[in-house]
Amino acid sequence: MEGRPHDERELVLRSQRGDSRAYEELVRPHQEIAFRVAYVITRNAADAEDAAQEALVKAWRALGRFRAGEPMRPWLLRIVANEARNRRRSAGRRVRLSLRAEAEGSSGGAAPSPEASVVAADERRRLLGALETLPDDARDVLACRYLLGLSEQETAATLDLRLGTVKSRTARALDRLKEAYDRA
């Protein structure tokens, strides 16, 4: 069928044969989430952009080792997460977590009241402040699961953890977050 997007397996095979246009088409749907994963880990937009771009280059070079029948997203996000962790470690500094607040869609076309906006902004600041107090491993798993909306399986692949580890870290991190939020 003409005009139908190529399926991922076909794009992987073409990319593995050196077709750079197929690779661009293959990774295009994953670029935003790749940046967001890198941002969650580095907590810096410039570092996240660099990490995501470098990860895409590394993925291109490593594409020969990718199994064509496997899903691309978890494999690619693992490379992104590793590159972002490397940048965070090499930077030797902790940057305040300042996630971009996505514009919230208003329900029914009505704008929220100024009071509701102030309360929501205060709660968001309080929650992000509590999240920032958590250790990196706890913050990373919660950010992947709840801020980026990754499944447990995708979080495990992205952070190179076992599924059971993601589940247990999530439970412990949520307990820690609740305690930190209550103190804030």
C-alpha positions in Angstrom: 0.0 0.0 0.0 1.4 3.4 -1.1 2.0 6.0 1.6 1.8 3.5 4.5 4.6 4.0 7.1 7.2 1.3 7.1 7.0 -1.2 9.9 9.7 -1.1 12.5 11.2 -4.4 11.6 11.7 -3.4 8.0 13.2 -0.1 9.1 15.6 -1.9 11.4 16.8 -4.2 8.7 17.3 -1.3 6.2 19.1 0.7 8.9 21.4 -2.3 9.7 22.3 -2.3 6.0 23.4 1.3 6.3 20.3 3.2 5.2 20.5 6.4 7.3 17.1 7.7 6.1 15.5 4.5 7.4 17.3 5.0 10.7 16.0 8.6 10.9 12.5 7.3 10.3 13.0 4.5 12.9 14.1 6.8 15.7 11.9 9.8 15.0 8.9 8.6 17.1 11.3 8.0 20.0 13.2 11.3 20.0 10.9 13.2 22.5 10.8 10.4 25.0 14.6 10.0 24.6 15.1 13.7 25.5 12.7 13.4 28.4 14.5 10.3 29.9 17.8 12.1 29.5 16.3 15.2 31.2 15.0 13.2 34.1 18.4 11.7 34.7 20.6 14.8 34.0 18.1 17.4 35.3 19.6 19.9 32.8 18.1 20.6 29.4 21.5 21.2 27.6 23.0 18.0 29.0 19.8 16.1 28.2 19.9 17.3 24.6 23.6 16.3 24.3 23.0 12.9 25.9 20.0 12.2 23.7 21.9 13.1 20.5 25.0 11.2 21.5 22.8 8.2 22.4 21.2 8.3 18.9 24.7 8.2 17.4 25.8 5.4 19.7 22.6 3.5 18.8 23.3 3.9 15.1 26.8 2.5 15.6 25.5 -0.4 17.7 22.5 -1.2 15.4 24.3 -4.3 14.1 23.9 -5.9 17.6 20.2 -5.0 17.8 17.8 -8.0 17.3 15.4 -7.0 14.5 12.4 -8.8 16.2 12.7 -6.9 19.4 11.0 -3.5 20.1 13.2 -0.5 19.4 12.0 1.8 22.2 13.3 0.0 25.3 16.7 -0.7 23.6 17.1 2.9 22.6 16.0 4.3 25.9 18.5 2.1 27.7 21.3 3.7 25.6 19.9 7.1 26.3 19.7 6.4 30.1 23.3 5.1 30.2 24.6 8.1 28.3 22.7 10.5 30.6 24.0 8.7 33.7 27.5 9.0 32.3 27.1 12.7 31.8 25.6 13.2 35.3 28.5 11.3 36.8 31.2 13.1 34.8 29.7 16.5 35.6 30.3 15.9 39.3 27.5 18.2 40.3 23.8 17.9 41.3 21.5 20.2 39.5 18.1 21.0 40.9 15.3 19.1 39.4 13.4 21.5 37.3 11.1 19.4 35.0 9.3 21.3 32.4 5.7 21.6 33.5 3.6 20.6 30.5 0.7 22.8 29.8 -2.4 21.3 31.5 -5.4 21.1 29.3 -8.4 22.9 30.7 -11.6 21.0 31.0 -14.6 22.3 29.3 -12.7 25.2 27.8 -12.8 27.1 31.0 -9.6 28.5 32.4 -8.9 27.5 36.0 -9.4 30.2 38.6 -6.4 32.2 39.8 -6.7 30.6 43.2 -6.7 27.1 41.8 -3.7 27.9 39.6 -1.7 29.2 42.6 -2.7 26.1 44.7 -1.8 23.8 41.9 1.6 25.5 41.3 2.3 25.4 45.0 1.5 21.7 45.2 3.6 20.9 42.1 6.6 22.9 43.6 6.2 21.0 46.9 6.0 17.6 45.2 9.0 18.3 42.9 10.9 19.6 46.0 10.1 16.4 47.8 11.2 14.4 44.8 14.5 16.2 44.6 15.3 15.0 48.2 15.2 11.4 47.1 18.3 9.4 46.2 19.0 9.2 42.4 17.9 5.6 42.0 14.5 6.4 43.7 14.0 9.6 41.8 14.9 8.0 38.5 12.4 5.1 38.9 9.6 7.5 40.0 10.3 9.9 37.2 10.3 7.2 34.5 7.1 5.7 35.9 5.0 8.7 36.8 6.5 11.8 35.1 7.3 10.1 31.8 4.5 7.6 31.9 6.7 4.6 31.1 5.4 1.1 32.0 7.2 -1.0 34.5 8.7 -3.0 31.7 9.9 0.1 29.9 11.3 1.5 33.1 13.2 -1.7 33.7 14.7 -1.6 30.2 15.4 2.1 30.3 17.2 1.9 33.7 18.7 -1.5 33.0 17.0 -3.1 36.0 15.1 -6.2 36.6 11.3 -5.9 36.7 11.1 -6.9 40.3 13.7 -4.3 41.2 11.6 -1.6 39.5 8.5 -2.8 41.5 10.3 -2.8 44.8 12.1 0.5 44.2 8.9 2.1 43.1 7.2 1.0 46.3 10.0 2.2 48.6 10.4 5.4 46.6 6.7 6.2 46.9 7.0 5.7 50.7 10.0 8.0 50.9 8.3 10.6 48.7 5.2 10.6 50.9 7.4 11.2 54.0 9.4 13.9 52.2 6.1 15.5 50.9 4.6 15.5 54.4 7.6 17.2 55.8 7.7 19.9 53.1 
